[in-house]
Amino acid sequence: MGKTAFLVGIGLDALLSGQKVLHVSVSSPVGKVRKWYDDVLVEMLRREKKLEHWAAVQLEVERRRHIHTYLGRTFSPSGCAGRWTCWSRPWSSGRRC
């Protein structure tokens, strides 16, 4: 198992337990990261013989996950502080970060 699959597995475990996840990538576009989550989730559900619940589980994962990429840009935790603070606040309608 590679780094990305391992980290996506940790993220999915948190998401499936009701937590929010911020996934920051410095090398992959959002679509590729999303596909990793979908592929690992399908495999998890297949192993548990719960594949019929795919759509509902995937929707819940999407609602609690935020993917942020830094392709072609320099990544620094201090530069993300405002985004992370915004993401950690409770959900509200019309929220802007």
C-alpha positions as CSV (number, residue, x, y, z in Angstrom):
1,M,0.0,0.0,0.0
2,G,1.3,3.4,-1.0
3,K,1.4,6.7,0.9
4,T,-1.7,8.2,-0.7
5,A,-3.8,5.0,-0.3
6,F,-2.8,4.8,3.4
7,L,-3.6,8.5,4.1
8,V,-6.9,8.3,2.2
9,G,-7.7,5.3,4.4
10,I,-7.1,7.3,7.5
11,G,-9.2,10.2,6.1
12,L,-12.1,7.8,5.2
13,D,-11.9,6.3,8.7
14,A,-12.3,9.8,10.2
15,L,-15.1,10.7,7.7
16,L,-17.1,7.6,8.4
17,S,-16.9,8.3,12.1
18,G,-18.5,11.7,11.5
19,Q,-15.4,13.9,11.6
20,K,-14.5,16.6,9.0
21,V,-11.4,16.1,6.9
22,L,-9.2,18.6,5.1
23,H,-7.0,16.9,2.5
24,V,-4.1,19.0,1.3
25,S,-2.3,17.8,-1.8
26,V,0.9,19.3,-3.2
27,S,1.1,17.0,-6.2
28,S,-2.3,15.9,-7.4
29,P,-5.4,17.7,-8.7
30,V,-8.7,17.6,-6.9
31,G,-10.2,15.1,-9.3
32,K,-7.4,12.6,-8.8
33,V,-7.6,12.9,-5.0
34,R,-11.4,12.5,-5.1
35,K,-10.9,9.3,-7.3
36,W,-8.6,7.9,-4.6
37,Y,-11.3,8.4,-2.0
38,D,-13.9,6.8,-4.2
39,D,-11.8,3.8,-5.1
40,V,-10.8,3.1,-1.5
41,L,-14.3,3.6,-0.3
42,V,-15.7,1.2,-3.0
43,E,-13.1,-1.4,-1.9
44,M,-14.0,-1.0,1.8
45,L,-17.7,-1.4,1.0
46,R,-17.1,-4.4,-1.2
47,R,-15.1,-6.2,1.5
48,E,-17.8,-5.5,4.0
49,K,-20.5,-6.6,1.5
50,K,-22.2,-3.2,1.7
51,L,-21.7,-2.0,-1.8
52,E,-25.5,-1.3,-2.2
53,H,-24.9,1.7,0.3
54,W,-22.3,3.3,-2.0
55,A,-24.3,6.4,-3.0
56,A,-25.4,7.3,0.5
57,V,-22.0,6.8,2.1
58,Q,-20.3,8.6,-0.7
59,L,-22.6,11.6,-0.3
60,E,-21.8,11.7,3.5
61,V,-18.1,11.6,2.7
62,E,-18.4,14.4,0.2
63,R,-20.2,16.6,2.7
64,R,-17.5,16.4,5.4
65,R,-14.4,16.4,3.2
66,H,-12.6,19.4,1.7
67,I,-9.7,18.9,-0.8
68,H,-7.3,21.7,-1.3
69,T,-4.4,21.4,-3.8
70,Y,-1.2,23.4,-4.3
71,L,-0.3,22.4,-7.8
72,G,2.3,24.9,-9.2
73,R,2.3,26.9,-5.9
74,T,4.4,26.9,-2.8
75,F,2.7,25.2,0.2
76,S,3.2,26.6,3.7
77,P,1.1,25.9,6.7
78,S,1.2,29.6,7.7
79,G,-0.3,30.5,4.3
80,C,-3.2,28.1,4.9
81,A,-4.0,29.2,8.4
82,G,-7.0,31.3,7.4
83,R,-8.5,28.5,5.4
84,W,-8.1,26.0,8.1
85,T,-9.6,28.3,10.7
86,C,-12.6,28.8,8.4
87,W,-13.0,25.1,7.8
88,S,-12.9,24.3,11.5
89,R,-15.9,26.6,12.3
90,P,-19.4,25.2,12.6
91,W,-21.3,25.0,9.3
92,S,-23.7,27.9,8.6
93,S,-25.7,28.7,5.5
94,G,-24.0,31.2,3.2
95,R,-20.6,30.8,4.9
96,R,-17.7,32.4,3.0
97,C,-14.0,31.9,3.6
